[in-house]
Amino acid sequence: MKIFRRTITVVLAILISTVGVISFPVSAAKVAAPKGLTVKNTANGVKVSWKKVKGATKYVLKYKLSTAKSYKVAYKGKKTSFTDDNLSPGKIYSFKVKAYKNKKAGSYTKAKSVMFLDRPELNAEELVDMDGITLEWYKVKGAKIYKIYRSLKSANSFKKIAEVKQGTYTYKDRTVSTEYIESYKYYVVAYNGSYKSAKSNIDHDVYGYYKSGKPLKLTISKGQVYSDIREKINSYSFLAPSITWKTSDKNIVKVSKKGVITGVKKGTATLTASGEYEGEKHTIKIKVTVK
């Protein structure tokens, strides 16, 4: 046995001295390209995100202007998202990312593009002539279309109500209800083809208008306490310094002397607010539905 071991040792020594160090093939695991690359406009810039690669120690994100030939590094690090706030509005940019496992790099993802569109800045106000609610916003560079969305504050369910082309930065909403006491909420989104901006700020300090003789409408939940009714009816020019409150059915809706409304059980009841201002009597009826 000793002779056999010596023979193997001698043979290995001769091979090493003749051909150098013997190496054995090692299968190198490939670094996967990140999946789920997305690019979108946000209020703070273009947000780029991707899914985590198992074992990745860092990521390198690159970008380029659509007219440029080469990419530049936008981000290096361990995070799986990056928001670029240093882009030119109205320009199209492409982004791609790759993962590293220590010093070993994977391949880049397929690039995705987005036109950087600023978030519109919206202002909404009622007109003194009671002819609707006027919306105004600043021009967004690169935008071709602006879409306007509206919701009742209590509903919180937005629907598109209008669409205007570039060059128009105002819209008058004449379809607001004259019955609902709840305020409306609006936002605007800028578009250029399939590219779209982030939603504008939501402006909701605007109300429908009160037609004398018709009750306003308010929807609340069972058990809900609604305390800012005075502020709401003041927006309808109800200026009486003191108000007397009555409810048609206290088993459905209770109302305190200060106008604090409580939904007791499901159903509908009518509140009456009465007061006097500079010798003139004021009355507003509010139809409250408890869900």
C-alpha positions in Angstrom: 0.0 0.0 0.0 2.8 2.4 0.8 4.4 1.7 -2.5 1.1 2.5 -4.3 0.8 5.8 -2.5 4.3 6.8 -3.3 3.7 6.0 -7.0 0.7 8.3 -7.1 2.6 11.1 -5.3 5.4 10.8 -7.8 3.1 10.8 -10.8 1.3 13.9 -9.5 4.6 15.7 -8.8 5.7 15.0 -12.4 2.4 16.3 -13.9 2.5 19.5 -11.8 6.1 20.1 -12.7 5.3 19.5 -16.4 2.0 21.3 -16.9 1.8 23.6 -13.9 -1.0 23.7 -11.3 -3.9 21.4 -11.9 -7.2 23.2 -11.9 -10.7 21.7 -11.8 -13.7 23.4 -13.6 -16.1 25.3 -11.2 -19.6 26.1 -12.5 -20.1 29.9 -12.0 -23.7 30.8 -11.1 -25.0 33.6 -13.3 -26.4 36.8 -11.8 -30.0 37.2 -12.9 -31.3 40.4 -14.4 -33.8 42.2 -12.1 -37.5 41.6 -13.1 -40.5 43.9 -12.9 -38.7 47.1 -14.0 -41.3 50.0 -13.9 -40.9 53.7 -14.5 -43.6 56.3 -13.7 -44.0 60.0 -13.0 -44.6 60.9 -9.4 -45.0 64.2 -7.6 -41.2 64.1 -6.8 -39.8 63.1 -10.2 -39.6 59.8 -12.2 -39.7 56.8 -9.9 -37.9 53.6 -11.2 -38.4 50.4 -9.3 -37.6 46.7 -9.8 -37.9 43.3 -8.0 -35.1 42.2 -5.6 -32.6 39.7 -7.0 -31.7 37.0 -4.5 -28.2 37.4 -3.1 -27.6 40.7 -4.9 -25.2 43.0 -3.0 -25.9 46.1 -5.1 -27.7 47.4 -8.2 -26.6 49.9 -10.9 -29.3 51.9 -12.6 -28.5 53.8 -15.8 -30.5 56.3 -17.8 -30.2 58.3 -21.0 -32.1 61.0 -22.9 -33.9 59.5 -25.9 -31.7 61.5 -28.2 -28.4 60.5 -26.5 -26.1 57.7 -27.6 -24.8 56.5 -24.2 -26.2 55.8 -20.8 -25.1 57.5 -17.5 -25.3 56.1 -14.0 -28.3 57.4 -12.1 -28.0 55.2 -8.9 -25.7 52.7 -7.2 -26.8 50.9 -4.1 -28.8 48.2 -2.3 -32.3 49.7 -2.7 -34.7 48.4 -5.4 -36.1 51.8 -6.3 -34.9 55.3 -7.1 -36.6 58.6 -7.8 -34.8 60.9 -10.2 -35.7 64.5 -9.6 -33.1 66.0 -11.9 -34.8 65.5 -15.3 -36.0 68.0 -17.9 -39.8 68.3 -18.2 -41.2 67.2 -21.6 -38.2 65.0 -22.4 -38.2 61.2 -22.8 -35.8 59.1 -20.8 -34.8 55.4 -20.9 -33.8 53.4 -17.8 -32.2 50.0 -17.3 -30.7 48.2 -14.3 -28.5 45.3 -13.4 -27.6 43.4 -10.3 -24.2 42.6 -8.7 -23.3 39.7 -6.4 -20.1 41.1 -4.9 -17.9 41.9 -7.9 -19.8 39.7 -10.4 -22.3 41.6 -12.5 -25.4 40.3 -14.3 -26.9 41.6 -17.5 -29.0 44.8 -17.8 -32.7 44.6 -18.1 -34.5 45.7 -21.2 -34.7 49.5 -21.1 -38.1 51.2 -20.3 -38.9 54.8 -21.2 -41.1 57.6 -19.8 -41.7 61.2 -20.7 -41.1 63.3 -17.6 -44.3 65.3 -17.0 -44.6 67.6 -14.0 -47.5 67.2 -11.6 -50.1 69.9 -12.4 -50.8 72.4 -9.6 -54.6 72.9 -9.3 -56.7 75.6 -7.8 -60.5 75.4 -7.5 -62.9 78.1 -6.4 -66.5 79.0 -6.5 -67.6 81.9 -8.6 -69.5 84.8 -7.0 -72.0 84.7 -9.8 -72.9 81.1 -8.8 -72.2 79.9 -12.3 -70.2 76.8 -11.4 -66.8 75.9 -10.0 -63.7 77.2 -11.8 -60.6 75.0 -12.0 -57.2 76.5 -13.0 -53.8 74.8 -13.2 -50.3 75.7 -14.5 -49.1 74.5 -17.9 -47.2 71.2 -17.9 -44.4 71.1 -20.4 -44.9 68.3 -22.9 -48.6 67.7 -22.1 -51.0 67.3 -24.9 -54.2 66.7 -22.9 -55.5 67.4 -19.4 -58.1 65.2 -17.8 -60.2 66.4 -14.9 -61.6 64.1 -12.2 -64.2 64.9 -9.6 -65.7 63.2 -6.5 -68.0 64.1 -3.7 -65.9 64.4 -0.5 -68.0 61.8 1.3 -68.0 59.4 -1.7 -64.2 59.4 -2.4 -64.9 57.9 -5.8 -63.4 59.9 -8.6 -64.7 59.9 -12.1 -63.5 61.8 -15.2 -65.7 64.7 -16.0 -63.8 66.5 -18.7 -60.8 66.5 -21.0 -59.2 69.6 -22.6 -56.3 70.0 -25.0 -53.0 71.8 -24.6 -53.3 75.5 -24.5 -56.3 75.3 -22.1 -55.4 75.5 -18.4 -58.9 76.2 -17.0 -62.2 74.5 -16.8 -65.6 75.6 -15.4 -67.6 72.8 -13.9 -71.3 73.7 -14.4 -72.6 70.3 -13.5 -72.1 70.5 -9.7 -75.2 69.6 -7.7 -77.2 72.3 -6.0 -78.3 69.9 -3.4 -75.4 68.2 -1.7 -73.9 69.9 1.3 -70.7 67.9 1.0 -67.8 69.5 -0.8 -66.4 68.4 -4.1 -62.9 67.2 -4.6 -61.0 67.6 -7.9 -57.7 66.6 -9.4 -56.1 66.9 -12.9 -53.7 64.6 -14.8 -51.5 65.7 -17.7 -51.1 63.3 -20.7 -48.9 62.9 -23.8 -50.0 59.7 -25.5 -49.5 56.8 -23.2 -47.3 59.0 -20.8 -49.1 60.6 -17.9 -48.2 62.8 -15.0 -48.8 62.1 -11.3 -52.2 63.4 -10.0 -52.3 67.0 -9.2 -53.0 68.1 -5.6 -56.6 67.4 -4.6 -58.6 70.6 -4.1 -61.8 70.3 -2.2 -62.7 73.6 -0.5 -65.6 74.1 -2.9 -69.3 73.4 -2.6 -72.4 73.0 -4.6 -75.0 75.8 -4.4 -78.2 76.1 -2.4 -81.5 76.7 -4.2 -84.1 78.1 -1.8 -86.9 75.7 -1.1 -84.9 72.6 -1.9 -83.3 70.7 1.0 -79.6 70.1 1.0 -78.4 66.4 1.1 -76.0 64.8 3.5 -75.0 61.2 3.9 -73.4 59.8 7.1 -72.8 56.4 8.7 -74.6 54.9 11.6 -72.9 56.0 14.8 -71.0 58.8 12.9 -70.7 62.2 14.7 -70.7 65.1 12.2 -69.6 68.3 13.8 -68.6 70.8 11.1 -72.1 71.4 9.7 -72.0 75.1 10.7 -68.9 75.7 8.5 -70.7 74.0 5.6 -73.9 76.0 5.8 -72.0 79.2 6.1 -70.6 78.5 2.7 -74.3 78.8 1.5 -74.5 82.3 2.9 -76.3 81.2 6.0 -75.0 84.0 8.2 -77.3 83.9 11.3 -75.1 84.3 14.5 -77.3 81.8 16.4 -79.2 78.8 15.0 -82.1 76.8 16.2 -81.8 73.1 15.2 -84.7 70.6 14.8 -84.8 67.0 13.5 -87.8 65.3 12.0 -86.9 62.0 13.6 -84.5 61.8 16.5 -84.6 58.0 16.4 -82.7 58.2 13.0 -80.7 61.5 13.4 -80.0 63.5 16.5 -78.8 67.1 16.5 -77.5 69.1 19.4 -78.0 72.8 20.1 -74.7 73.5 18.5 -75.5 71.6 15.4 -73.6 68.4 16.1 -75.3 65.6 14.1 -75.3 61.9 15.1 -76.5 59.0 12.9 -78.6 56.8 15.2 -79.9 54.2 12.9 -80.3 53.6 9.1 -83.0 55.8 7.5 -83.6 59.3 6.5 -84.6 62.4 8.5 -84.8 66.1 7.8 -83.0 68.7 9.8 -84.1 72.3 9.9 -81.7 75.1 10.7 -83.4 78.5 11.5 -81.8 81.9 12.4 -82.0 85.6 11.9 -79.4 88.0 10.4 -79.9 91.8 10.2 -83.7 91.4 10.6 -84.0 88.8 7.9 -85.0 85.2 8.7 -83.0 82.3 7.3 -84.0 78.7 7.0 -82.2 75.8 5.5 -83.4 72.2 5.4 -80.9 69.3 5.3 -82.0 65.8 4.3 -79.8 63.4 6.2 -79.4 59.8 5.1 -77.9 57.4 7.6 -76.3 54.3 6.0 
